[in-house]
Amino acid sequence: MGRVQDKVAIVTGGAKGLGKATSILLAQESAHVTIVDIDDGPGIEVEKEISGTGGSSRYLHMDVTSEEDVRRVCREVGEKYGRIDILVNNAGISGAPRPTHEISLSEWNRVLDVDAKGVFLCTKHAVPYMRENGGSIVNLSSVYGNVAGIDNPPPYLYHAAKGAVRMMTKSDAVCYAKDGIRVNSIHPGWIWTPMLDEVGKNAPEGQDAFNRRLKKHIPLGRYGEPLDVAYGVLYFASDESKFITGSELVIDGGYIAW
């Protein structure tokens, strides 16, 4: 307990999956957590769950693709606490697994807007509240920001966006090091989340066959859990990683070791 004692955190996409697990864990470790999402019902439930166990949290509606929304939330958090210590850029969506020549411009724009532009906007507006005291930005990329996928064709849009997040992380790490702001990325593999569940349900081969096929490519033989990733975020958010910036933490059960 207390690994991020009294630190002020914003978690994007905090209503479900990795964002929910991260919000709860940071609050358990004594951070003041602002959960942001566009899915208000589940977001409010996460706030209630944290508050019900004595944690410090609140939910705010925010679309990471809207600069007006992002500016408003960062201002509200910054004015309430006097600073922002932790930004977790978790919000993301997946793209259709189609080759480049079959992807529409609107599909491209949608995925890059949420997964990459969202990271840019949140970083842009959180940094001014971090510069005086330093801080930690944790960007959720993916193993598919490092390597191609096992599907043919792979989810090209997702790869492009998560690769962008990986390089944005390194550039921002260098840019803001002088301000004491650390920027690191986490690269999850196949983690059991609502997003993965939905992908499996829509798989042409059927969900059971989809799950069996994927697990064959994971040396540990199973999916990860949201908490596996949340603990990685906690490490980067805490002072335990105070000499680490511009780094990548792969949490994938050995998937890209092969």
TILO-35561 format. One record per residue: x, y, z of N, C-alpha, C in turn. Coordinates in Angstrom, 3 decimals. Atoms other than C-alpha are relative to their C-alpha. Example, Ala and Ser with C-alpha at 12.3 -4.5 7.8 and 13.67 -1.06 7.14 Angstrom:
# TILO-35561
<<0.890, -1.190, 0.000>, <12.300, -4.500, 7.800>, <0.900, 1.200, 0.000>>
<<-0.820, -1.190, -0.060>, <13.670, -1.060, 7.140>, <-0.770, 1.090, 0.730>>
# end
This chain:
# TILO-35561
<<0.837, -1.201, 0.000>, <0.000, 0.000, 0.000>, <0.875, 1.255, 0.000>>
<<-0.693, -1.273, -0.036>, <1.085, 3.587, -0.626>, <1.112, 0.170, -1.009>>
<<-1.084, -0.112, 0.983>, <3.347, 3.033, -3.647>, <-0.116, 1.277, -0.836>>
<<0.194, -1.290, 0.680>, <1.833, 6.161, -5.254>, <-0.774, 0.934, 0.945>>
<<0.674, -0.757, -1.054>, <0.804, 7.875, -2.019>, <-0.241, 1.458, -0.407>>
<<0.431, -1.380, 0.249>, <-1.153, 11.101, -2.683>, <0.372, 0.536, -1.371>>
<<-0.245, -0.471, 1.363>, <-0.109, 11.261, -6.335>, <-1.340, 0.188, -0.726>>
<<1.211, -0.350, 0.743>, <-2.688, 12.749, -8.709>, <0.075, -0.646, -1.378>>
<<-0.049, 0.799, 1.220>, <-3.533, 10.435, -11.617>, <-1.240, 0.206, -0.860>>
<<1.082, 0.060, 0.988>, <-5.639, 10.548, -14.764>, <0.183, -1.285, -0.785>>
<<-0.036, 1.245, 0.768>, <-6.496, 7.246, -16.449>, <-1.035, 0.096, -1.108>>
<<0.949, -0.057, 1.105>, <-8.034, 7.428, -19.913>, <-0.502, -1.409, -0.321>>
<<0.598, 1.301, 0.264>, <-10.366, 4.655, -21.001>, <-0.111, -0.816, 1.274>>
<<-0.039, 0.638, -1.312>, <-10.745, 3.893, -17.311>, <-1.243, -0.770, 0.399>>
<<1.267, 0.625, -0.375>, <-14.242, 2.416, -17.423>, <0.026, -1.523, -0.067>>
<<0.018, 1.450, 0.221>, <-13.344, -1.114, -18.542>, <1.427, -0.520, -0.174>>
<<-1.239, 0.664, 0.381>, <-10.557, -3.610, -19.076>, <1.238, 0.477, 0.728>>
<<-1.277, -0.402, -0.586>, <-7.000, -2.434, -18.523>, <-0.131, 1.302, 0.777>>
<<0.176, -1.280, -0.676>, <-8.109, 1.081, -17.578>, <-0.690, -0.139, 1.338>>
<<0.694, 0.242, -1.266>, <-10.478, -0.167, -14.917>, <0.952, -0.607, 1.026>>
<<-0.935, 0.655, -0.917>, <-7.870, -2.474, -13.373>, <1.061, 0.982, 0.482>>
<<-1.024, -0.978, -0.358>, <-5.311, 0.337, -13.436>, <-0.542, 1.041, 0.963>>
<<0.611, -1.000, -0.885>, <-7.668, 2.871, -11.851>, <-0.154, -0.543, 1.416>>
<<0.228, 0.612, -1.309>, <-8.542, 0.501, -9.019>, <1.323, -0.218, 0.727>>
<<-1.287, 0.276, -0.638>, <-4.918, -0.497, -8.370>, <0.680, 1.285, 0.456>>
<<-0.610, -1.261, -0.402>, <-3.628, 3.086, -8.335>, <-0.689, 0.573, 1.232>>
<<0.730, -0.490, -1.177>, <-6.375, 4.033, -5.885>, <0.332, -0.824, 1.237>>
<<-0.380, 0.854, -1.126>, <-5.532, 1.038, -3.700>, <1.371, 0.368, 0.536>>
<<-1.350, -0.414, -0.405>, <-1.971, 2.336, -3.645>, <0.048, 1.485, 0.359>>
<<0.147, -1.332, -0.624>, <-3.256, 5.710, -2.348>, <0.150, 1.190, -0.934>>
<<0.043, -1.131, 0.923>, <-3.358, 7.835, -5.510>, <-1.403, 0.602, -0.012>>
<<1.275, -0.653, 0.283>, <-6.125, 10.352, -6.229>, <-0.254, -0.205, -1.493>>
<<0.178, 0.448, 1.381>, <-7.529, 8.864, -9.433>, <-1.209, 0.667, -0.652>>
<<1.090, -0.484, 0.836>, <-9.597, 10.627, -12.071>, <-0.152, -0.962, -1.167>>
<<0.323, 0.963, 1.052>, <-11.225, 8.049, -14.330>, <-0.690, 0.764, -1.115>>
<<0.656, -0.675, 1.113>, <-12.081, 9.373, -17.784>, <-0.324, -1.003, -1.094>>
<<0.470, 0.918, 1.028>, <-14.032, 7.676, -20.556>, <-1.177, 0.665, -0.702>>
<<1.240, -0.449, 0.625>, <-16.923, 8.161, -22.961>, <-1.159, -0.909, 0.404>>
<<1.005, 0.973, -0.430>, <-18.777, 5.194, -21.443>, <-0.361, 0.304, 1.455>>
<<0.251, -0.574, -1.320>, <-20.356, 6.955, -18.485>, <-0.479, -1.007, 1.043>>
<<0.541, 0.940, -0.976>, <-22.277, 4.100, -16.850>, <1.074, -0.828, 0.677>>
<<-1.083, 0.782, -0.613>, <-19.324, 1.734, -16.325>, <1.032, 0.870, 0.704>>
<<-0.958, -0.889, -0.645>, <-17.080, 4.690, -15.501>, <-0.442, 0.416, 1.385>>
<<0.546, -0.368, -1.312>, <-19.339, 5.799, -12.679>, <0.041, -1.181, 0.952>>
<<-0.058, 1.194, -0.845>, <-19.448, 2.225, -11.406>, <1.414, -0.237, 0.532>>
<<-1.381, 0.128, -0.474>, <-15.636, 2.135, -11.217>, <0.258, 1.007, 1.111>>
<<-0.140, -1.013, -1.054>, <-15.702, 5.370, -9.236>, <-0.652, -0.469, 1.296>>
<<0.704, 0.488, -1.189>, <-18.267, 3.870, -6.843>, <0.754, -1.147, 0.661>>
<<-0.745, 1.140, -0.544>, <-16.213, 0.693, -6.465>, <1.220, 0.475, 0.787>>
<<-1.179, -0.530, -0.687>, <-13.109, 2.668, -5.540>, <-0.394, 0.746, 1.268>>
<<0.443, -0.785, -1.159>, <-14.935, 5.056, -3.232>, <-0.549, -0.893, 1.103>>
<<0.589, 0.909, -0.975>, <-16.719, 2.156, -1.565>, <1.019, -0.710, 0.860>>
<<-1.067, 0.634, -0.794>, <-13.396, 0.769, -0.373>, <0.934, 1.037, 0.620>>
<<-0.776, -1.050, -0.656>, <-12.128, 4.107, 0.886>, <1.018, 0.685, -0.883>>
<<-0.952, -0.636, 0.904>, <-10.156, 5.122, -2.204>, <-0.466, 1.373, -0.443>>
<<0.273, -1.351, 0.477>, <-9.978, 8.588, -3.711>, <-0.133, -0.022, -1.519>>
<<0.198, 0.034, 1.442>, <-11.529, 8.788, -7.169>, <-1.206, 0.832, -0.395>>
<<1.199, -0.594, 0.585>, <-13.967, 10.552, -9.420>, <0.008, -0.310, -1.486>>
<<0.147, 0.281, 1.427>, <-15.290, 9.989, -12.917>, <-0.352, 1.280, -0.729>>
<<0.326, -1.117, 0.869>, <-15.320, 12.621, -15.663>, <-0.151, -0.504, -1.430>>
<<0.187, 0.354, 1.407>, <-16.673, 12.241, -19.177>, <1.071, 0.713, -0.825>>
<<-0.999, -0.613, 0.876>, <-13.916, 12.811, -21.727>, <0.214, -0.857, -1.232>>
<<-0.322, 0.627, 1.280>, <-13.441, 11.959, -25.399>, <1.436, 0.395, -0.329>>
<<-1.413, -0.324, 0.205>, <-9.692, 11.704, -26.015>, <0.262, 0.622, -1.361>>
<<-0.187, -0.606, 1.313>, <-10.198, 12.838, -29.622>, <-0.450, 1.453, -0.033>>
<<0.491, -1.371, -0.078>, <-11.728, 16.142, -28.490>, <0.967, 0.852, 0.813>>
<<-0.937, -0.849, -0.735>, <-9.157, 18.774, -27.588>, <-0.715, 0.825, 1.064>>
<<0.764, -0.754, -0.991>, <-11.856, 20.759, -25.811>, <-0.244, -0.831, 1.260>>
<<0.214, 0.901, -1.138>, <-12.698, 17.758, -23.595>, <1.287, -0.201, 0.790>>
<<-1.278, 0.288, -0.665>, <-9.057, 16.994, -22.851>, <0.492, 1.221, 0.763>>
<<-0.426, -1.236, -0.664>, <-8.226, 20.617, -22.043>, <-0.823, 0.230, 1.273>>
<<0.889, -0.217, -1.154>, <-11.240, 20.848, -19.707>, <0.349, -0.922, 1.153>>
<<-0.280, 0.962, -1.063>, <-10.420, 17.672, -17.777>, <1.355, 0.284, 0.651>>
<<-1.324, -0.292, -0.575>, <-6.732, 18.497, -17.340>, <-0.057, 1.268, 0.849>>
<<0.134, -1.232, -0.778>, <-7.670, 21.978, -16.172>, <-0.720, -0.263, 1.321>>
<<0.752, 0.309, -1.224>, <-10.224, 20.625, -13.678>, <0.869, -0.751, 1.005>>
<<-0.854, 0.786, -0.897>, <-7.771, 18.095, -12.255>, <1.146, 0.866, 0.521>>
<<-1.112, -0.856, -0.408>, <-4.905, 20.579, -12.214>, <-0.410, 1.051, 1.011>>
<<0.470, -1.022, -0.935>, <-6.957, 23.235, -10.465>, <-0.439, -0.603, 1.330>>
<<0.467, 0.641, -1.238>, <-8.424, 20.793, -7.934>, <1.164, -0.399, 0.895>>
<<-1.104, 0.541, -0.792>, <-5.104, 19.276, -6.842>, <1.281, 0.834, -0.074>>
<<-1.199, -0.815, 0.145>, <-2.599, 21.876, -7.979>, <1.077, -0.611, -0.869>>
<<-1.005, 0.685, 0.815>, <-0.770, 19.401, -10.199>, <-0.616, -1.265, -0.599>>
<<0.279, 1.345, 0.502>, <-0.975, 16.206, -12.239>, <1.319, -0.765, 0.087>>
<<-1.224, 0.789, -0.184>, <1.570, 13.524, -11.299>, <0.101, -1.171, -0.965>>
<<0.025, 1.228, 0.790>, <0.491, 10.556, -13.403>, <-1.045, 0.138, -1.103>>
<<0.942, 0.096, 1.113>, <-1.107, 10.315, -16.840>, <0.142, -1.383, -0.616>>
<<0.008, 1.320, 0.630>, <-2.066, 6.871, -18.119>, <-0.819, 0.102, -1.279>>
<<0.667, -0.067, 1.302>, <-2.872, 7.031, -21.840>, <-0.381, -1.409, -0.429>>
<<0.449, 1.375, 0.222>, <-4.871, 3.836, -22.049>, <-1.088, -0.125, -1.064>>
<<1.146, 0.097, 0.910>, <-7.893, 4.646, -24.240>, <0.444, -0.462, -1.384>>
<<-0.353, 0.492, 1.326>, <-7.820, 2.733, -27.501>, <-1.089, -0.871, -0.588>>
<<0.922, 0.880, 0.721>, <-9.803, 0.851, -30.116>, <0.809, -0.819, -0.984>>
<<-0.695, 0.837, 0.985>, <-8.894, -1.890, -32.587>, <-0.545, 0.304, -1.393>>
<<0.427, -0.193, 1.380>, <-9.070, -1.723, -36.349>, <-0.372, -1.307, -0.659>>
<<0.409, 1.201, 0.727>, <-10.565, -4.135, -38.833>, <1.217, -0.701, -0.594>>
<<-1.142, 0.753, 0.555>, <-8.152, -6.932, -39.892>, <-0.110, -0.146, -1.514>>
<<0.047, 0.016, 1.465>, <-8.026, -5.992, -43.554>, <1.294, 0.601, -0.548>>
<<-1.215, -0.562, 0.595>, <-5.134, -5.202, -45.925>, <-0.189, 1.474, -0.333>>
<<-0.004, -1.448, 0.207>, <-4.199, -1.616, -46.675>, <-0.962, 0.438, -1.102>>
<<0.793, -0.459, 1.149>, <-5.986, -1.431, -50.039>, <-1.505, -0.124, 0.234>>
<<1.426, 0.144, -0.288>, <-9.319, -2.347, -48.425>, <-0.477, 0.899, 1.138>>
<<0.346, -0.851, -1.136>, <-9.228, 0.173, -45.559>, <-0.476, 1.359, -0.496>>
<<0.519, -1.310, 0.388>, <-11.344, 3.301, -45.900>, <0.723, 1.098, 0.784>>
<<-0.623, -1.126, -0.672>, <-10.042, 6.723, -44.982>, <-0.675, 0.274, 1.340>>
<<0.708, -0.241, -1.264>, <-12.729, 7.051, -42.314>, <0.418, -1.004, 1.063>>
<<-0.487, 1.007, -0.951>, <-11.585, 3.784, -40.702>, <1.397, 0.361, 0.493>>
<<-1.344, -0.432, -0.376>, <-7.983, 4.991, -40.749>, <-0.065, 1.146, 0.997>>
<<0.094, -1.181, -0.859>, <-8.923, 8.324, -39.210>, <-0.532, -0.347, 1.386>>
<<0.608, 0.341, -1.286>, <-11.040, 6.754, -36.470>, <1.013, -0.659, 0.939>>
<<-0.946, 0.716, -0.855>, <-8.369, 4.376, -35.165>, <1.180, 0.896, 0.375>>
<<-1.136, -0.877, -0.310>, <-5.503, 6.865, -35.441>, <-0.421, 1.151, 0.906>>
<<0.490, -1.076, -0.873>, <-7.650, 9.558, -33.799>, <-0.022, -0.435, 1.458>>
<<0.120, 0.460, -1.388>, <-8.349, 7.494, -30.695>, <1.352, -0.458, 0.534>>
<<-1.182, 0.678, -0.522>, <-5.142, 5.493, -30.377>, <1.266, 0.853, -0.008>>
<<-1.218, -0.810, 0.098>, <-2.535, 8.067, -31.444>, <-0.262, 1.469, 0.317>>
<<0.279, -1.409, -0.287>, <-4.057, 11.547, -31.503>, <-0.442, 0.180, 1.446>>
<<0.408, -0.085, -1.394>, <-5.621, 10.840, -28.119>, <1.179, 0.082, 0.943>>
<<-1.221, -0.061, -0.814>, <-2.174, 10.208, -26.638>, <0.643, 1.374, -0.125>>
<<-0.568, -1.328, 0.239>, <-0.902, 13.417, -28.232>, <-0.756, 1.078, 0.783>>
<<0.782, -1.053, -0.650>, <-3.768, 15.550, -26.906>, <0.111, -0.062, 1.523>>
<<-0.058, 0.127, -1.460>, <-3.681, 14.165, -23.371>, <1.378, 0.398, 0.526>>
<<-1.347, -0.396, -0.401>, <0.087, 14.547, -23.154>, <0.161, 1.512, -0.097>>
<<-0.110, -1.448, 0.225>, <-0.091, 18.072, -24.577>, <-0.595, 0.806, 1.151>>
<<0.702, -0.809, -0.996>, <-2.555, 19.266, -21.961>, <0.314, -0.398, 1.444>>
<<-0.406, 0.383, -1.362>, <-1.247, 17.315, -18.954>, <1.380, 0.535, 0.352>>
<<-1.387, -0.407, -0.258>, <2.408, 18.332, -19.325>, <0.113, 1.336, 0.739>>
<<-0.145, -1.271, -0.727>, <1.900, 21.985, -18.217>, <-0.251, -0.114, 1.504>>
<<0.281, 0.195, -1.428>, <0.570, 20.676, -14.873>, <1.021, -0.925, 0.660>>
<<-1.052, 0.886, -0.515>, <3.573, 18.351, -14.484>, <1.356, 0.689, 0.088>>
<<-1.354, -0.530, 0.199>, <6.482, 20.614, -15.355>, <0.649, 0.524, 1.280>>
<<-0.605, -0.552, -1.222>, <6.936, 22.196, -11.946>, <0.507, -1.085, 0.936>>
<<-0.341, 1.043, -0.970>, <7.018, 18.973, -9.929>, <0.438, -1.319, -0.636>>
<<-0.308, 1.261, 0.660>, <7.773, 16.333, -12.556>, <-1.221, -0.901, -0.049>>
<<1.137, 0.913, 0.103>, <5.564, 13.371, -13.310>, <0.348, -1.215, -0.823>>
<<-0.185, 1.232, 0.756>, <5.110, 10.066, -15.063>, <-1.157, -0.162, -0.990>>
<<0.984, 0.294, 1.037>, <3.307, 9.453, -18.352>, <0.216, -1.444, -0.438>>
<<-0.072, 1.405, 0.397>, <2.521, 5.830, -19.147>, <-0.926, -0.191, -1.192>>
<<0.769, 0.190, 1.223>, <1.400, 5.105, -22.702>, <-0.223, -1.484, -0.262>>
<<0.309, 1.392, 0.329>, <-0.369, 1.853, -23.510>, <0.129, -0.182, -1.507>>
<<-0.181, 0.395, 1.384>, <1.032, 0.649, -26.804>, <-0.496, -1.449, -0.110>>
<<0.384, 1.400, 0.188>, <0.916, -3.058, -27.720>, <1.209, -0.748, -0.529>>
<<-1.039, 0.769, 0.682>, <3.155, -5.893, -28.803>, <-0.086, 0.239, -1.500>>
<<0.163, -0.299, 1.420>, <1.731, -4.958, -32.191>, <0.475, 1.405, -0.349>>
<<-0.780, -1.181, 0.295>, <3.595, -1.692, -31.873>, <1.450, -0.375, -0.247>>
<<-1.379, 0.505, 0.162>, <6.750, -3.856, -32.053>, <0.132, -0.984, -1.160>>
<<-0.097, 1.067, 1.002>, <5.958, -6.769, -34.381>, <-1.313, -0.122, -0.752>>
<<1.217, 0.310, 0.749>, <3.480, -7.897, -37.016>, <-0.765, -1.103, 0.715>>
<<0.839, 0.964, -0.691>, <0.633, -10.167, -35.985>, <-0.010, -1.361, -0.662>>
<<0.106, 1.353, 0.543>, <-0.178, -13.810, -36.548>, <-1.141, -0.116, -0.995>>
<<1.100, 0.041, 0.949>, <-3.317, -12.973, -38.517>, <0.480, 0.439, -1.376>>
<<-0.345, -0.384, 1.364>, <-3.171, -12.615, -42.279>, <-1.279, 0.361, -0.746>>
<<-0.868, -1.128, -0.335>, <-3.837, -9.842, -42.922>, <-0.106, 0.368, 1.476>>
<<0.059, -0.442, -1.393>, <-2.988, -8.373, -39.517>, <-0.902, 1.222, 0.141>>
<<0.785, -1.222, -0.217>, <-5.035, -5.565, -37.928>, <0.871, 1.228, -0.241>>
<<-0.976, -0.992, 0.430>, <-3.025, -2.986, -39.875>, <-0.176, 1.341, 0.703>>
<<0.244, -1.298, -0.626>, <-4.676, 0.108, -38.423>, <0.514, 0.017, 1.437>>
<<-0.431, 0.105, -1.398>, <-4.008, -1.045, -34.861>, <1.513, 0.022, 0.088>>
<<-1.463, 0.034, 0.020>, <-0.360, -1.781, -35.677>, <0.560, 1.397, -0.256>>
<<-0.488, -1.332, 0.349>, <0.118, 1.641, -37.249>, <-0.145, 0.949, 1.179>>
<<0.256, -0.903, -1.121>, <-1.433, 3.434, -34.293>, <0.904, -0.318, 1.182>>
<<-0.798, 0.367, -1.167>, <0.400, 1.474, -31.618>, <1.498, 0.186, -0.255>>
<<-1.372, -0.325, 0.334>, <3.694, 1.852, -33.461>, <0.268, 1.489, 0.177>>
<<-0.126, -1.441, -0.204>, <3.088, 5.590, -33.423>, <0.131, 0.328, 1.484>>
<<-0.066, -0.234, -1.446>, <2.498, 5.488, -29.664>, <1.381, -0.362, 0.538>>
<<-1.336, 0.418, -0.433>, <5.779, 3.634, -29.187>, <1.037, 1.089, -0.270>>
<<-0.996, -1.008, 0.343>, <7.780, 6.314, -30.990>, <-0.309, 1.354, 0.634>>
<<0.363, -1.220, -0.719>, <5.837, 9.212, -29.460>, <0.541, -0.059, 1.422>>
<<-0.503, 0.192, -1.363>, <6.826, 7.790, -26.081>, <1.474, 0.358, 0.093>>
<<-1.439, -0.246, -0.041>, <10.531, 7.867, -26.872>, <0.319, 1.471, -0.253>>
<<-0.247, -1.416, 0.301>, <10.394, 11.356, -28.368>, <-0.352, 0.877, 1.194>>
<<0.407, -0.800, -1.153>, <8.488, 12.770, -25.390>, <0.907, -0.243, 1.202>>
<<-0.924, 0.300, -1.106>, <10.827, 11.005, -22.959>, <1.232, 0.888, -0.084>>
<<-1.178, -0.849, 0.195>, <13.770, 12.900, -24.441>, <-0.361, 1.469, 0.186>>
<<0.415, -1.406, -0.033>, <11.852, 16.164, -24.771>, <-0.214, 0.514, 1.420>>
<<0.418, -0.489, -1.318>, <10.587, 16.349, -21.196>, <0.863, -0.487, 1.158>>
<<-0.887, 0.473, -1.071>, <13.430, 14.718, -19.283>, <0.508, 1.157, 0.852>>
<<-0.514, -1.167, -0.734>, <14.726, 18.159, -18.330>, <-1.006, 0.541, 1.005>>
<<1.056, -0.447, -0.912>, <11.389, 18.814, -16.604>, <-0.317, -1.034, 1.077>>
<<0.268, 1.053, -0.971>, <11.566, 15.631, -14.548>, <-1.239, -0.818, -0.326>>
<<1.165, 0.783, 0.437>, <8.737, 14.081, -16.571>, <0.508, -1.245, -0.718>>
<<-0.386, 1.275, 0.603>, <9.285, 10.418, -17.367>, <-1.133, -0.502, -0.885>>
<<1.000, 0.508, 0.942>, <7.510, 8.837, -20.335>, <0.417, -1.403, -0.431>>
<<-0.287, 1.395, 0.322>, <7.377, 5.070, -20.802>, <-1.221, -0.654, -0.645>>
<<1.110, 0.703, 0.646>, <5.285, 2.624, -22.781>, <-0.092, -1.438, 0.483>>
<<0.272, 1.399, -0.334>, <3.692, -0.705, -21.960>, <-0.575, -0.675, -1.233>>
<<0.373, 0.715, 1.209>, <3.213, -3.324, -24.654>, <-0.660, -1.334, 0.367>>
<<0.693, 1.241, -0.356>, <0.544, -5.859, -23.679>, <-0.141, -0.925, -1.203>>
<<0.346, 0.988, 1.012>, <0.045, -9.058, -25.596>, <-1.487, -0.283, 0.079>>
<<1.410, 0.389, -0.022>, <-3.194, -10.995, -25.533>, <-0.488, -0.044, 1.442>>
<<0.541, -0.147, -1.349>, <-4.964, -9.854, -22.371>, <-1.507, -0.152, -0.062>>
<<1.446, 0.242, 0.042>, <-8.487, -11.006, -21.540>, <-0.757, 1.253, 0.462>>
<<0.744, -1.228, -0.240>, <-10.501, -7.793, -21.804>, <-1.283, -0.040, -0.815>>
<<1.203, -0.071, 0.843>, <-13.915, -6.848, -23.216>, <0.331, 0.157, -1.478>>
<<-0.382, -0.168, 1.404>, <-12.107, -5.801, -26.423>, <0.370, -1.333, -0.633>>
<<-0.397, 1.308, 0.534>, <-10.530, -9.241, -26.879>, <-1.206, -0.924, -0.094>>
<<1.223, 0.815, 0.022>, <-13.825, -10.920, -26.016>, <-0.822, 0.312, -1.244>>
<<0.781, -0.412, 1.164>, <-15.536, -8.919, -28.751>, <0.656, -0.461, -1.296>>
<<-0.717, 0.476, 1.186>, <-12.830, -9.761, -31.299>, <-0.249, -1.494, -0.200>>
<<0.239, 1.433, 0.087>, <-13.262, -13.463, -30.506>, <-1.407, -0.339, -0.453>>
<<1.402, 0.236, 0.380>, <-17.034, -13.298, -30.834>, <-0.235, 0.240, -1.488>>
<<0.169, -0.339, 1.415>, <-16.681, -11.799, -34.304>, <0.929, -0.775, -0.923>>
<<-0.951, 0.752, 0.811>, <-13.985, -14.216, -35.469>, <-0.729, -0.985, -0.921>>
<<0.663, 0.920, 0.932>, <-15.019, -16.196, -38.606>, <0.084, -1.460, 0.435>>
<<-0.194, 1.385, -0.420>, <-13.667, -19.400, -37.052>, <-0.787, -0.379, 1.242>>
<<0.716, 0.239, -1.254>, <-15.779, -19.026, -33.921>, <0.878, 0.324, 1.196>>
<<-0.766, -0.484, -1.147>, <-14.768, -17.844, -30.468>, <0.883, -1.075, 0.615>>
<<-0.812, 1.055, -0.619>, <-13.565, -21.185, -29.091>, <1.243, -0.311, -0.823>>
<<-1.140, 0.286, 0.872>, <-11.361, -21.913, -32.090>, <0.976, 1.179, -0.009>>
<<-0.831, -1.207, -0.050>, <-10.090, -18.333, -32.012>, <0.881, -0.010, 1.244>>
<<-0.764, 0.019, -1.252>, <-9.049, -18.668, -28.369>, <1.063, -1.090, 0.002>>
<<-0.977, 1.093, 0.055>, <-7.360, -22.026, -28.925>, <1.184, 0.374, -0.889>>
<<-1.059, -0.363, 0.941>, <-5.416, -20.672, -31.884>, <0.951, 1.017, 0.617>>
<<-0.856, -1.034, -0.576>, <-4.152, -17.617, -30.038>, <0.875, -0.551, 1.119>>
<<-0.754, 0.502, -1.150>, <-3.114, -19.482, -26.909>, <1.165, -0.897, -0.419>>
<<-1.107, 0.808, 0.505>, <-0.936, -21.787, -29.015>, <1.242, 0.854, -0.273>>
<<-1.110, -0.897, 0.313>, <1.215, -18.754, -29.790>, <0.548, 0.715, 1.232>>
<<-0.453, -0.620, -1.241>, <1.677, -17.738, -26.149>, <0.766, -1.053, 0.800>>
<<-0.773, 1.025, -0.703>, <4.520, -19.674, -24.461>, <-0.579, -0.387, 1.357>>
<<0.590, 0.347, -1.291>, <2.793, -19.454, -21.066>, <-1.344, -0.708, -0.141>>
<<1.174, 0.808, 0.274>, <-0.266, -21.018, -22.691>, <-1.326, 0.561, 0.471>>
<<1.250, -0.601, -0.490>, <-2.905, -18.596, -21.420>, <-0.002, 1.489, -0.308>>
<<0.111, -1.447, 0.121>, <-4.195, -15.075, -21.740>, <0.477, 0.668, 1.279>>
<<-0.286, -0.795, -1.179>, <-2.987, -12.380, -19.418>, <-1.281, 0.572, 0.582>>
<<1.127, -0.639, -0.662>, <-5.273, -10.577, -17.001>, <0.264, 1.499, 0.092>>
<<-0.200, -1.446, -0.103>, <-5.856, -6.811, -16.777>, <0.928, 0.421, 1.135>>
<<-0.845, -0.365, -1.137>, <-4.140, -6.731, -13.396>, <1.485, -0.198, -0.305>>
<<-1.394, 0.196, 0.392>, <-0.953, -8.069, -14.986>, <0.565, 1.283, -0.599>>
<<-0.425, -1.243, 0.635>, <-0.769, -4.872, -17.010>, <-0.053, 1.154, 0.999>>
<<0.148, -1.076, -0.983>, <-1.989, -2.640, -14.189>, <1.212, 0.085, 0.923>>
<<-1.193, -0.032, -0.856>, <0.989, -3.656, -12.054>, <1.195, 0.611, -0.733>>
<<-1.036, -0.658, 0.774>, <3.285, -2.577, -14.880>, <-0.183, 1.511, -0.001>>
<<0.292, -1.434, -0.063>, <1.573, 0.810, -14.956>, <0.387, 0.550, 1.365>>
<<-0.319, -0.436, -1.351>, <1.920, 1.082, -11.190>, <1.509, 0.182, 0.178>>
<<-1.452, -0.119, -0.110>, <5.657, 0.471, -11.432>, <0.511, 1.272, -0.673>>
<<-0.434, -1.205, 0.705>, <6.160, 3.186, -14.034>, <-0.522, 1.274, 0.666>>
<<0.592, -1.170, -0.642>, <3.877, 5.550, -12.106>, <0.673, 0.334, 1.323>>
<<-0.581, -0.184, -1.327>, <5.742, 5.082, -8.837>, <1.445, 0.487, -0.091>>
<<-1.397, -0.446, -0.060>, <9.107, 6.429, -7.740>, <0.990, -1.159, -0.069>>
<<-0.870, 1.166, 0.143>, <10.461, 2.881, -7.933>, <0.692, -0.002, -1.366>>
<<-0.562, -0.040, 1.356>, <11.113, 3.601, -11.630>, <0.557, 1.385, -0.318>>
<<-0.388, -1.403, 0.155>, <12.545, 7.097, -11.092>, <1.168, 0.230, -0.958>>
<<-1.113, -0.153, 0.940>, <15.575, 6.431, -13.347>, <-0.318, -0.670, -1.338>>
<<0.402, 0.670, 1.239>, <13.569, 4.891, -16.185>, <-0.884, 0.940, -0.817>>
<<0.829, -0.775, 0.933>, <12.266, 6.880, -19.146>, <0.341, -0.414, -1.418>>
<<-0.181, 0.417, 1.388>, <11.803, 6.127, -22.839>, <0.076, -1.496, -0.176>>
<<-0.121, 1.455, 0.022>, <11.559, 2.425, -22.024>, <-1.308, -0.681, -0.380>>
<<1.153, 0.822, 0.373>, <9.226, -0.341, -23.140>, <-0.098, -1.200, 0.941>>
<<0.237, 1.187, -0.813>, <7.729, -2.954, -20.854>, <-0.973, -0.907, -0.746>>
<<0.823, 0.967, 0.735>, <6.419, -5.975, -22.753>, <-0.622, -0.967, 1.000>>
<<0.740, 0.906, -0.895>, <3.736, -7.956, -20.891>, <-0.843, -0.901, -0.889>>
<<0.649, 0.777, 1.066>, <2.812, -10.769, -23.253>, <0.097, -1.507, 0.158>>
<<-0.088, 1.443, -0.187>, <3.425, -14.205, -21.735>, <1.031, -0.663, -0.893>>
<<-1.028, 0.552, 0.864>, <6.413, -14.627, -24.046>, <-0.324, 0.029, -1.477>>
<<0.512, 0.032, 1.386>, <4.480, -13.984, -27.273>, <1.037, 0.445, -1.025>>
<<-0.931, -0.471, 1.030>, <7.154, -11.955, -29.084>, <1.430, -0.505, 0.245>>
<<-1.319, 0.626, -0.203>, <10.057, -13.980, -27.672>, <0.271, -1.052, -1.059>>
<<-0.166, 1.013, 1.049>, <9.416, -16.556, -30.387>, <0.338, 0.674, -1.314>>
# end
